Amino acid sequence: MPKAKAVKHKGMPKFGKQLLEEKSEDERILQKPQTQTQKMEAIRRPEYFERIKTGISGFDRLFGKGIPKGSSVLVAGTPGTGKTIFCLQALYNAVKNGEKGLYMSFEEPEWRLRQHMHDFGWKPEIYEQKGSLMIKRFDPFDITRSIEALLTRAKKELLIDVEPVFFPPNFRPTFIILDSMSAVAAAFVGREDSYRIYIEQLFRFFEEMGATSLLITETEDPESLSLTRSGVEGFLADGIIIMRNLKITGGETTGGERVKTIEILKMRGEGFQQKIVEFNIVQGRGIVIVNV
């Protein structure tokens, strides 16, 4: 039997020289996806992920290459650990590098978030005027009312449409900060089933639109396996970043001090260093990792 002629596969990314005798079904999907489902199956393969850097000094070195684009990452920690600053910094750097960013605040007003950014030398107005950045405050109770109405119409079915609840018209972000999941959960008190349906649909929606998202959540105990009250967020998230404010015991005459630490607990499709590292919040710079 004559040997099949080896051909160079031009449609795949360059991971060295690859000679393939014939194209598999997976490769045809990767070259030219025809449906949304096929596109999502293509980008879920870890070797084909594009990566995104946070631009945070020292933090990106904890990854092999970066956060896979399209991932939903939970940023969990106790109050005062720097979660908002971390996310503002990552968002600003992403927008500088060509992403279209949306900061969805359910707690702080827009002017205060802009002030936080100015405190570190970041100028959000430049990118807001260009249309590549939007900082917007949302009312979590508007979400609960909309979700309950949708569930009533759908007779408690899972397939509900959350897009009209969130996104401003004519603005399709590729990098999203949600601040915070805790505020949204608080608006669903007594309606935990509705909250779970909403969260599952939200993660699915982010996945289908291909946006990278950082979702802030408050946690009383960062060592808890569930991290959140419902526990569903950590299960659905592609990645988990934990920020802590640890107390170091002092000597006989001192009361000790606190240090801030950060850790990557989980990141699907990406290698990372499994270590807890210290960081500082530096005026004019933002978060700076110590000794990585």
C-alpha positions in Angstrom: 0.0 0.0 0.0 1.5 3.4 -1.0 2.4 5.7 1.9 0.1 8.6 2.5 1.8 11.9 1.6 2.7 14.0 4.6 1.5 17.5 4.5 2.3 20.5 6.7 -0.8 21.6 8.7 -1.0 25.3 8.3 -4.2 25.9 10.4 -2.7 25.0 13.8 -0.6 27.1 16.0 3.2 26.6 15.7 4.2 24.1 18.4 7.2 22.8 16.4 7.1 21.1 13.1 4.0 18.9 12.7 3.4 16.6 9.8 0.0 15.1 9.6 -1.2 12.5 7.2 -4.8 13.5 7.4 -6.9 16.0 9.3 -8.9 14.7 12.3 -12.4 15.9 13.1 -11.0 18.0 16.0 -8.5 19.7 13.7 -11.2 20.6 11.2 -13.2 22.2 14.0 -10.2 24.2 15.2 -9.4 25.4 11.8 -12.9 26.6 10.8 -15.5 26.3 13.6 -19.0 26.4 12.1 -21.2 26.7 15.2 -20.9 28.4 18.6 -20.7 24.9 20.3 -17.7 24.0 18.0 -16.0 27.3 18.7 -16.3 26.8 22.5 -15.0 23.2 22.2 -12.0 24.6 20.3 -11.1 27.2 22.8 -11.5 24.9 25.8 -8.4 22.9 24.8 -5.6 24.1 27.0 -2.9 24.0 24.3 -4.9 26.5 22.2 -5.7 29.1 24.8 -4.4 32.6 24.4 -3.1 34.0 27.6 -3.6 37.3 29.3 -1.2 39.0 31.7 -2.4 41.0 34.7 0.6 43.4 34.4 1.0 43.2 38.2 4.6 43.2 39.2 5.7 39.7 40.2 2.3 38.1 40.1 2.5 37.0 36.4 5.7 35.1 37.2 3.6 32.7 39.3 2.0 31.5 36.1 3.5 29.4 33.3 2.2 31.7 30.6 -0.7 33.7 32.1 -4.5 33.5 32.6 -6.2 31.7 29.8 -8.4 34.1 27.9 -12.1 33.5 28.5 -11.6 32.2 32.0 -13.7 33.2 34.9 -11.5 33.7 38.0 -12.8 34.1 41.6 -10.8 36.6 43.6 -11.5 35.7 47.2 -10.4 37.2 50.5 -11.3 38.8 53.8 -12.1 42.6 53.9 -9.1 44.9 53.4 -6.9 42.5 51.5 -6.6 44.5 48.3 -9.1 42.7 46.1 -10.5 45.8 44.5 -7.1 47.3 43.9 -5.9 44.0 42.4 -8.8 43.9 40.0 -8.6 47.6 39.1 -4.9 47.2 38.3 -5.5 44.1 36.1 -8.4 45.8 34.3 -6.4 48.9 33.6 -3.4 46.9 32.3 -5.7 44.8 30.1 -7.4 47.8 28.6 -3.9 49.4 27.9 -3.1 46.2 26.0 -6.2 46.3 23.8 -8.9 44.6 25.8 -12.3 46.2 26.1 -13.0 46.5 29.9 -16.0 46.7 32.1 -15.9 47.2 35.8 -19.3 46.2 37.3 -19.6 47.6 40.8 -22.5 46.5 43.1 -21.1 48.5 46.0 -18.8 51.5 45.4 -19.9 54.4 43.2 -18.1 55.1 40.0 -16.3 58.3 41.2 -14.7 56.4 44.1 -13.4 53.7 41.9 -11.9 56.3 39.6 -10.3 58.0 42.6 -8.7 54.7 43.6 -7.2 54.4 40.2 -5.9 58.0 40.3 -4.3 57.3 43.7 -2.0 54.8 41.9 -1.3 57.0 38.8 -3.8 55.3 36.5 -6.0 57.5 34.3 -9.2 55.7 33.4 -10.7 58.7 31.7 -8.4 58.3 28.7 -9.8 54.9 27.9 -13.4 55.8 28.8 -13.2 58.5 26.2 -11.9 56.1 23.7 -14.8 53.7 24.4 -12.5 50.8 25.6 -13.3 51.1 29.3 -16.6 51.4 31.2 -17.0 51.7 35.0 -20.6 51.3 36.0 -22.5 50.8 39.2 -25.4 48.4 39.3 -28.1 47.8 41.8 -28.1 44.1 42.9 -31.8 44.3 43.7 -32.6 45.2 40.1 -31.0 41.8 39.3 -33.1 39.9 41.7 -36.3 41.5 40.5 -35.4 40.8 36.8 -34.3 37.2 37.6 -37.5 36.4 39.5 -39.6 37.8 36.7 -37.7 35.8 34.1 -38.0 32.6 36.2 -41.7 33.2 36.6 -42.1 33.5 32.8 -39.9 30.4 32.3 -41.8 28.5 34.9 -38.6 27.9 36.9 -36.7 26.5 33.9 -32.9 26.9 33.9 -32.6 28.5 30.5 -33.0 32.2 31.3 -31.4 35.2 29.5 -29.2 37.2 31.8 -27.7 39.5 29.2 -30.3 42.3 29.4 -29.8 42.4 33.1 -26.1 43.3 32.9 -24.6 44.8 29.9 -25.0 48.4 28.7 -26.3 48.7 25.1 -23.6 48.7 22.4 -20.8 47.7 24.8 -19.4 44.2 24.4 -16.5 43.8 26.9 -13.7 41.2 26.6 -12.4 41.8 30.2 -14.9 42.0 33.1 -14.6 42.8 36.8 -17.6 41.9 38.9 -17.5 43.6 42.4 -18.8 41.7 44.2 -20.4 38.3 44.2 -21.1 38.8 47.9 -23.2 41.9 47.2 -25.2 40.0 44.6 -25.7 37.0 47.0 -26.9 39.4 49.7 -29.7 40.6 47.4 -30.9 37.0 47.0 -31.2 36.2 50.8 -34.1 33.9 51.3 -34.1 33.0 47.5 -31.0 30.8 47.4 -32.4 28.6 44.6 -32.8 31.6 42.4 -29.3 32.7 43.2 -27.8 29.4 42.3 -29.7 29.4 38.9 -28.5 33.0 38.3 -24.8 32.2 39.1 -24.8 29.1 36.9 -26.3 31.0 34.0 -23.9 33.9 34.6 -20.8 31.7 34.3 -22.2 30.0 31.2 -22.9 33.4 29.6 -19.3 34.7 30.3 -18.0 31.4 28.8 -20.1 31.7 25.7 -19.1 35.3 25.0 -15.4 34.4 25.5 -14.8 37.2 28.0 -12.1 37.0 30.7 -13.7 37.8 34.1 -12.4 38.4 37.6 -15.2 38.0 40.2 -14.6 39.4 43.7 -16.0 37.7 46.7 -15.7 38.3 50.4 -14.9 35.3 52.6 -14.8 35.1 56.3 -12.5 32.1 56.2 -10.1 31.8 53.2 -9.1 28.3 54.4 -12.7 27.1 53.9 -13.1 24.7 51.0 -16.3 26.4 49.9 -15.0 30.0 50.1 -18.5 31.4 49.6 -21.8 30.8 51.4 -23.3 28.9 48.6 -20.1 27.1 47.5 -21.2 27.1 43.8 -19.0 29.9 42.7 -15.7 28.1 43.5 -16.9 25.0 41.7 -17.9 26.9 38.5 -14.9 29.2 38.3 -12.0 28.3 36.1 -9.6 29.8 38.6 -9.4 30.9 42.2 -7.0 33.6 43.6 -7.0 33.9 47.4 -5.8 37.1 49.1 -5.1 37.1 52.9 -4.2 39.5 55.7 -2.1 37.4 58.0 -1.1 38.3 61.5 2.5 37.5 62.4 2.9 36.9 66.1 5.2 39.4 67.8 7.6 39.0 70.7 6.9 39.6 74.4 6.8 43.3 74.1 5.2 43.7 70.7 1.7 42.8 69.4 2.9 41.6 66.1 2.1 42.8 62.6 0.1 41.9 59.6 1.3 41.0 56.1 -0.8 40.7 52.9 -0.4 37.5 50.9 -1.7 36.1 47.6 -2.0 32.6 46.3 -3.3 30.9 43.1 -5.4 28.0 44.3 -6.7 26.9 41.0 -6.4 27.7 37.3 -7.8 25.4 34.6 -5.6 25.0 31.6 -2.5 26.7 33.0 0.5 25.7 35.2 1.3 27.9 38.2 3.5 27.9 41.3 1.7 26.5 44.3 3.0 28.9 46.8 1.8 31.7 49.1 3.6 35.0 48.4 3.7 38.3 50.2 2.7 41.5 48.5 2.6 45.2 49.3 0.3 48.0 48.1 2.6 50.7 47.0 1.5 54.3 46.3 1.9 55.2 42.7 2.3 51.6 41.6 -0.4 49.4 43.1 0.1 45.8 44.1 3.8 44.6 44.1 4.7 41.0 44.9 7.6 40.6 47.2 10.5 38.2 46.4 9.1 36.0 43.6 
